[in-house]
């Protein structure tokens, strides 16, 4: 279960910094790493699917957090537009 939490946190970090295309290599790296370390079985395949899903859900949460953080209030926009004297 700790792998799922790490995947979720990693997905959040990916969503905060990079675009959608980063999910393709991240998915491949996670699957390859988990297969080489734990082998390939039905139980491990289910865990791989859960971790990849956690990365994608975390990515969506990271993108949402980035969108919320980049928004400024109307009061701050007015300060950015007017020149300082």
Buried (B, 14 or more C-beta within 10 A) or exposed (E): EEBBEBBBBBBBEBBBEBEEEEBEEBBEEBBEEBBEEEEEEEEBEEBBEBBBBBBBBBBEBBBEEBEEEEEEEEEEEEEEEEEEE
